[in-house]
Amino acid sequence: MSFAKEFTVCMHGSYLPTPDEALESVADALEFLELLHTAAEAAGGVEITLADLEAAGGVVGLGALVGDAAAVTVAAYAGAVAGCMLAGGGSVVWDLLAEQDVSAPVVRDVVAAASSAGVEVPEKFAVA
């Protein structure tokens, strides 16, 4: 199964919608998480809801996502995205985190999602 399909099945299994723009790869999901965190911090922090983020003009392309999950906090949604990214991308996630310039909040999301799922966190990221 492709990453996009696995990611979508995982998100929908948690009763959460996927972003309007398809996330075809782990790199796309990391980019989306970066965008989500940057927008949330500019709009008041990750404890705001997706509806508040949209109202602040924070992220283009949330559209239906907000309608379906308006009351979900950015933090909760970002955690779900990170968890489903791990489920669909496996060890590729750790490789990309090591290779790319990824913000600390995104690394924390991935580490927390891995820890929560019982997935071993590489030593390099264990203290992120």
N, CA and C atoms as a LAMMPS dump frame, in Angstrom:
ITEM: TIMESTEP
0
ITEM: NUMBER OF ATOMS
384
ITEM: BOX BOUNDS ff ff ff
-5.0000000000000000e+02 5.0000000000000000e+02
-5.0000000000000000e+02 5.0000000000000000e+02
-5.0000000000000000e+02 5.0000000000000000e+02
ITEM: ATOMS id mol type element x y z
1 1 1 N 0.849 -1.173 0
2 1 2 C 0 0 0
3 1 3 C 0.9 1.244 0
4 2 1 N 0.484 2.268 -0.698
5 2 2 C 1.273 3.493 -0.791
6 2 3 C 1.219 4.284 0.515
7 3 1 N 2.193 5.175 0.687
8 3 2 C 2.2 6.028 1.874
9 3 3 C 0.896 6.809 1.974
10 4 1 N 0.461 7.415 0.878
11 4 2 C -0.753 8.242 0.896
12 4 3 C -1.958 7.432 1.371
13 5 1 N -2.085 6.218 0.894
14 5 2 C -3.213 5.366 1.278
15 5 3 C -3.119 4.98 2.761
16 6 1 N -1.937 4.556 3.193
17 6 2 C -1.744 4.176 4.604
18 6 3 C -2.02 5.364 5.524
19 7 1 N -1.522 6.521 5.141
20 7 2 C -1.722 7.734 5.933
21 7 3 C -3.212 8.056 6.046
22 8 1 N -3.905 8.013 4.93
23 8 2 C -5.335 8.329 4.909
24 8 3 C -6.136 7.336 5.744
25 9 1 N -5.845 6.06 5.598
26 9 2 C -6.545 5.034 6.381
27 9 3 C -6.305 5.261 7.875
28 10 1 N -5.075 5.574 8.24
29 10 2 C -4.731 5.82 9.642
30 10 3 C -5.493 7.031 10.186
31 11 1 N -5.466 8.132 9.452
32 11 2 C -6.157 9.347 9.916
33 11 3 C -7.655 9.097 10.039
34 12 1 N -8.239 8.481 9.042
35 12 2 C -9.675 8.215 9.083
36 12 3 C -10.02 7.213 10.179
37 13 1 N -9.088 6.309 10.476
38 13 2 C -9.282 5.373 11.575
39 13 3 C -9.34 6.063 12.927
40 14 1 N -8.755 7.251 12.985
41 14 2 C -8.813 8.073 14.202
42 14 3 C -9.942 9.102 14.118
43 15 1 N -10.781 8.943 13.101
44 15 2 C -11.911 9.854 12.862
45 15 3 C -11.455 11.28 12.599
46 16 1 N -10.298 11.397 11.952
47 16 2 C -9.778 12.707 11.587
48 16 3 C -9.625 12.786 10.076
49 17 1 N -9.935 13.926 9.514
50 17 2 C -9.78 14.089 8.069
51 17 3 C -8.324 14.344 7.696
52 18 1 N -8.032 14.134 6.446
53 18 2 C -6.701 14.44 5.932
54 18 3 C -6.732 15.847 5.337
55 19 1 N -5.572 16.472 5.202
56 19 2 C -5.532 17.805 4.591
57 19 3 C -6.102 17.774 3.174
58 20 1 N -6.582 18.946 2.697
59 20 2 C -7.132 19.032 1.347
60 20 3 C -6.142 18.555 0.301
61 21 1 N -4.896 18.969 0.456
62 21 2 C -3.865 18.561 -0.49
63 21 3 C -3.302 17.221 -0.041
64 22 1 N -3.288 16.262 -0.934
65 22 2 C -2.829 14.918 -0.593
66 22 3 C -1.373 14.932 -0.135
67 23 1 N -1.11 14.167 0.879
68 23 2 C 0.258 13.987 1.362
69 23 3 C 0.733 12.665 0.778
70 24 1 N 1.507 12.762 -0.286
71 24 2 C 1.92 11.588 -1.041
72 24 3 C 3.157 10.892 -0.472
73 25 1 N 3.88 11.585 0.408
74 25 2 C 5.131 11.024 0.913
75 25 3 C 5.379 11.504 2.342
76 26 1 N 6.348 10.887 2.981
77 26 2 C 6.749 11.316 4.315
78 26 3 C 7.237 12.769 4.258
79 27 1 N 7.95 13.113 3.206
80 27 2 C 8.444 14.489 3.057
81 27 3 C 7.278 15.474 2.999
82 28 1 N 6.205 15.124 2.296
83 28 2 C 5.015 15.978 2.248
84 28 3 C 4.406 16.141 3.637
85 29 1 N 4.354 15.049 4.385
86 29 2 C 3.77 15.097 5.73
87 29 3 C 4.625 15.957 6.657
88 30 1 N 5.945 15.841 6.555
89 30 2 C 6.828 16.69 7.368
90 30 3 C 6.635 18.163 7.006
91 31 1 N 6.525 18.44 5.729
92 31 2 C 6.307 19.817 5.275
93 31 3 C 4.974 20.358 5.82
94 32 1 N 3.943 19.513 5.785
95 32 2 C 2.639 19.92 6.308
96 32 3 C 2.724 20.197 7.81
97 33 1 N 3.421 19.343 8.558
98 33 2 C 3.581 19.562 9.995
99 33 3 C 4.315 20.877 10.273
100 34 1 N 5.333 21.171 9.486
101 34 2 C 6.055 22.44 9.645
102 34 3 C 5.105 23.613 9.419
103 35 1 N 4.332 23.549 8.35
104 35 2 C 3.369 24.601 8.03
105 35 3 C 2.351 24.758 9.16
106 36 1 N 1.852 23.66 9.651
107 36 2 C 0.859 23.677 10.723
108 36 3 C 1.425 24.333 11.982
109 37 1 N 2.634 23.954 12.365
110 37 2 C 3.258 24.534 13.563
111 37 3 C 3.553 26.02 13.392
112 38 1 N 4.09 26.383 12.261
113 38 2 C 4.417 27.79 12.007
114 38 3 C 3.163 28.647 12.067
115 39 1 N 2.106 28.191 11.417
116 39 2 C 0.851 28.939 11.4
117 39 3 C 0.233 29.016 12.795
118 40 1 N 0.269 27.917 13.517
119 40 2 C -0.318 27.898 14.861
120 40 3 C 0.421 28.849 15.795
121 41 1 N 1.739 28.838 15.743
122 41 2 C 2.514 29.736 16.609
123 41 3 C 2.208 31.191 16.289
124 42 1 N 2.032 31.511 15.02
125 42 2 C 1.696 32.883 14.626
126 42 3 C 0.285 33.27 15.065
127 43 1 N -0.587 32.266 15.203
128 43 2 C -1.993 32.525 15.54
129 43 3 C -2.305 32.358 17.022
130 44 1 N -1.328 31.998 17.835
131 44 2 C -1.609 31.889 19.256
132 44 3 C -1.129 30.63 19.931
133 45 1 N -0.554 29.7 19.191
134 45 2 C -0.017 28.491 19.809
135 45 3 C -0.784 27.252 19.409
136 46 1 N -0.213 26.104 19.708
137 46 2 C -0.782 24.833 19.262
138 46 3 C -2.01 24.39 20.047
139 47 1 N -2.363 25.107 21.082
140 47 2 C -3.57 24.738 21.826
141 47 3 C -4.834 25.358 21.249
142 48 1 N -4.683 26.171 20.187
143 48 2 C -5.869 26.707 19.526
144 48 3 C -6.496 25.605 18.682
145 49 1 N -7.755 25.784 18.348
146 49 2 C -8.438 24.788 17.531
147 49 3 C -8.144 25.019 16.055
148 50 1 N -8.435 24.016 15.275
149 50 2 C -8.271 24.163 13.828
150 50 3 C -9.189 25.264 13.293
151 51 1 N -10.369 25.405 13.875
152 51 2 C -11.281 26.476 13.454
153 51 3 C -10.665 27.84 13.737
154 52 1 N -10.051 27.996 14.911
155 52 2 C -9.393 29.265 15.245
156 52 3 C -8.212 29.522 14.312
157 53 1 N -7.493 28.478 13.965
158 53 2 C -6.367 28.627 13.055
159 53 3 C -6.843 29.098 11.687
160 54 1 N -7.916 28.498 11.203
161 54 2 C -8.466 28.909 9.912
162 54 3 C -8.964 30.353 9.973
163 55 1 N -9.645 30.701 11.055
164 55 2 C -10.165 32.063 11.205
165 55 3 C -9.038 33.091 11.219
166 56 1 N -7.886 32.693 11.731
167 56 2 C -6.734 33.59 11.775
168 56 3 C -6.025 33.654 10.426
169 57 1 N -6.488 32.872 9.469
170 57 2 C -5.849 32.843 8.159
171 57 3 C -4.541 32.096 8.166
172 58 1 N -4.405 31.185 9.119
173 58 2 C -3.132 30.516 9.339
174 58 3 C -2.667 29.545 8.29
175 59 1 N -3.523 28.679 7.802
176 59 2 C -3.083 27.652 6.87
177 59 3 C -4.04 27.599 5.696
178 60 1 N -3.499 27.751 4.518
179 60 2 C -4.303 27.619 3.311
180 60 3 C -4.444 26.138 3.013
181 61 1 N -5.65 25.714 2.649
182 61 2 C -5.84 24.326 2.262
183 61 3 C -6.409 23.437 3.344
184 62 1 N -6.798 24.023 4.476
185 62 2 C -7.427 23.186 5.498
186 62 3 C -8.885 22.927 5.151
187 63 1 N -9.552 23.873 4.542
188 63 2 C -10.913 23.73 4.027
189 63 3 C -11.794 22.738 4.756
190 64 1 N -12.063 21.603 4.113
191 64 2 C -12.946 20.577 4.665
192 64 3 C -12.414 20.028 5.976
193 65 1 N -11.125 20.037 6.129
194 65 2 C -10.509 19.561 7.359
195 65 3 C -11.094 20.27 8.558
196 66 1 N -11.175 21.58 8.472
197 66 2 C -11.683 22.359 9.6
198 66 3 C -13.15 22.058 9.835
199 67 1 N -13.918 21.926 8.777
200 67 2 C -15.332 21.615 8.935
201 67 3 C -15.547 20.313 9.683
202 68 1 N -14.722 19.335 9.397
203 68 2 C -14.864 18.016 10.009
204 68 3 C -14.238 17.914 11.392
205 69 1 N -13.269 18.761 11.672
206 69 2 C -12.529 18.65 12.927
207 69 3 C -12.278 20.018 13.552
208 70 1 N -13.247 20.886 13.446
209 70 2 C -13.082 22.274 13.886
210 70 3 C -12.664 22.402 15.339
211 71 1 N -13.155 21.544 16.202
212 71 2 C -12.88 21.666 17.637
213 71 3 C -11.593 20.98 18.079
214 72 1 N -10.912 20.307 17.173
215 72 2 C -9.665 19.623 17.501
216 72 3 C -8.557 20.666 17.617
217 73 1 N -7.708 20.528 18.618
218 73 2 C -6.594 21.472 18.747
219 73 3 C -5.528 21.158 17.707
220 74 1 N -4.746 22.161 17.4
221 74 2 C -3.632 21.965 16.48
222 74 3 C -2.68 20.92 17.053
223 75 1 N -2.438 20.959 18.351
224 75 2 C -1.534 19.995 18.982
225 75 3 C -2.025 18.561 18.782
226 76 1 N -3.302 18.33 18.99
227 76 2 C -3.854 16.988 18.829
228 76 3 C -3.802 16.544 17.368
229 77 1 N -4.127 17.444 16.478
230 77 2 C -4.104 17.102 15.065
231 77 3 C -2.672 16.829 14.593
232 78 1 N -1.732 17.671 15.013
233 78 2 C -0.334 17.477 14.634
234 78 3 C 0.173 16.135 15.161
235 79 1 N -0.23 15.761 16.366
236 79 2 C 0.154 14.464 16.919
237 79 3 C -0.384 13.311 16.099
238 80 1 N -1.622 13.447 15.644
239 80 2 C -2.215 12.4 14.807
240 80 3 C -1.499 12.309 13.466
241 81 1 N -1.186 13.458 12.883
242 81 2 C -0.457 13.467 11.611
243 81 3 C 0.896 12.78 11.791
244 82 1 N 1.596 13.103 12.865
245 82 2 C 2.905 12.487 13.126
246 82 3 C 2.777 10.982 13.302
247 83 1 N 1.779 10.558 14.054
248 83 2 C 1.579 9.123 14.271
249 83 3 C 1.258 8.383 12.984
250 84 1 N 0.408 8.968 12.172
251 84 2 C 0.046 8.318 10.911
252 84 3 C 1.194 8.38 9.904
253 85 1 N 2.013 9.399 10.006
254 85 2 C 3.201 9.483 9.163
255 85 3 C 4.139 8.321 9.509
256 86 1 N 4.297 8.044 10.786
257 86 2 C 5.121 6.904 11.21
258 86 3 C 4.507 5.585 10.752
259 87 1 N 3.202 5.471 10.884
260 87 2 C 2.527 4.236 10.482
261 87 3 C 2.692 3.972 8.993
262 88 1 N 2.652 5.019 8.197
263 88 2 C 2.759 4.852 6.753
264 88 3 C 4.173 4.907 6.217
265 89 1 N 5.082 5.531 6.966
266 89 2 C 6.428 5.748 6.452
267 89 3 C 7.519 4.949 7.114
268 90 1 N 7.24 4.39 8.281
269 90 2 C 8.232 3.574 8.97
270 90 3 C 9.552 4.289 9.199
271 91 1 N 10.64 3.594 8.976
272 91 2 C 11.97 4.129 9.273
273 91 3 C 12.371 5.285 8.359
274 92 1 N 11.678 5.459 7.252
275 92 2 C 11.953 6.588 6.355
276 92 3 C 11.793 7.906 7.117
277 93 1 N 10.866 7.931 8.067
278 93 2 C 10.632 9.14 8.861
279 93 3 C 11.923 9.546 9.568
280 94 1 N 12.576 8.594 10.221
281 94 2 C 13.792 8.9 10.966
282 94 3 C 14.908 9.356 10.025
283 95 1 N 14.986 8.728 8.852
284 95 2 C 16.001 9.127 7.876
285 95 3 C 15.803 10.58 7.448
286 96 1 N 14.568 10.945 7.144
287 96 2 C 14.29 12.323 6.72
288 96 3 C 14.51 13.319 7.847
289 97 1 N 14.153 12.932 9.063
290 97 2 C 14.395 13.833 10.19
291 97 3 C 15.893 14.099 10.354
292 98 1 N 16.7 13.092 10.089
293 98 2 C 18.147 13.243 10.218
294 98 3 C 18.742 14.069 9.075
295 99 1 N 18.136 13.975 7.904
296 99 2 C 18.68 14.636 6.717
297 99 3 C 18.199 16.066 6.534
298 100 1 N 16.99 16.363 6.97
299 100 2 C 16.394 17.669 6.702
300 100 3 C 16.47 18.58 7.918
301 101 1 N 16.319 19.856 7.652
302 101 2 C 16.257 20.847 8.725
303 101 3 C 14.806 20.907 9.211
304 102 1 N 14.523 20.156 10.25
305 102 2 C 13.165 20.034 10.776
306 102 3 C 13.113 20.734 12.124
307 103 1 N 12.052 21.497 12.348
308 103 2 C 11.935 22.259 13.593
309 103 3 C 11.763 21.339 14.8
310 104 1 N 12.151 21.854 15.954
311 104 2 C 12.036 21.09 17.205
312 104 3 C 10.595 20.663 17.495
313 105 1 N 9.581 21.519 17.265
314 105 2 C 8.21 21.067 17.537
315 105 3 C 7.793 19.864 16.686
316 106 1 N 8.226 19.823 15.442
317 106 2 C 7.886 18.688 14.584
318 106 3 C 8.605 17.435 15.064
319 107 1 N 9.869 17.556 15.415
320 107 2 C 10.607 16.408 15.953
321 107 3 C 9.923 15.906 17.222
322 108 1 N 9.512 16.825 18.096
323 108 2 C 8.821 16.416 19.334
324 108 3 C 7.527 15.672 19.017
325 109 1 N 6.768 16.137 18.008
326 109 2 C 5.538 15.442 17.611
327 109 3 C 5.825 14.008 17.2
328 110 1 N 6.855 13.833 16.385
329 110 2 C 7.189 12.505 15.879
330 110 3 C 7.685 11.606 17.012
331 111 1 N 8.541 12.131 17.858
332 111 2 C 9.054 11.342 18.985
333 111 3 C 7.905 10.953 19.928
334 112 1 N 7.032 11.888 20.222
335 112 2 C 5.895 11.592 21.103
336 112 3 C 4.98 10.546 20.479
337 113 1 N 4.726 10.663 19.18
338 113 2 C 3.869 9.688 18.5
339 113 3 C 4.515 8.311 18.504
340 114 1 N 5.813 8.266 18.27
341 114 2 C 6.523 6.982 18.284
342 114 3 C 6.485 6.369 19.677
343 115 1 N 6.781 7.163 20.679
344 115 2 C 6.779 6.667 22.06
345 115 3 C 5.403 6.154 22.454
346 116 1 N 4.383 6.891 22.063
347 116 2 C 3.007 6.513 22.378
348 116 3 C 2.614 5.189 21.71
349 117 1 N 3.164 4.954 20.519
350 117 2 C 2.835 3.736 19.778
351 117 3 C 3.776 2.58 20.096
352 118 1 N 4.751 2.818 20.962
353 118 2 C 5.699 1.763 21.299
354 118 3 C 6.752 1.531 20.222
355 119 1 N 6.946 2.538 19.372
356 119 2 C 7.948 2.452 18.318
357 119 3 C 9.276 2.947 18.879
358 120 1 N 10.324 2.199 18.615
359 120 2 C 11.638 2.588 19.121
360 120 3 C 12.093 3.894 18.48
361 121 1 N 12.525 4.81 19.331
362 121 2 C 13.019 6.109 18.878
363 121 3 C 14.543 6.032 18.792
364 122 1 N 15.103 6.345 17.613
365 122 2 C 16.567 6.332 17.51
366 122 3 C 17.198 7.242 18.559
367 123 1 N 18.323 6.832 19.075
368 123 2 C 19 7.565 20.146
369 123 3 C 19.181 9.053 19.832
370 124 1 N 19.459 9.345 18.588
371 124 2 C 19.67 10.735 18.165
372 124 3 C 18.474 11.625 18.487
373 125 1 N 17.281 11.044 18.465
374 125 2 C 16.062 11.827 18.677
375 125 3 C 15.429 11.595 20.047
376 126 1 N 15.974 10.716 20.819
377 126 2 C 15.366 10.321 22.096
378 126 3 C 15.207 11.484 23.08
379 127 1 N 16.012 12.498 22.979
380 127 2 C 15.914 13.619 23.904
381 127 3 C 15.335 14.865 23.245
382 128 1 N 14.779 14.713 22.036
383 128 2 C 14.231 15.872 21.307
384 128 3 C 13.046 16.469 21.997
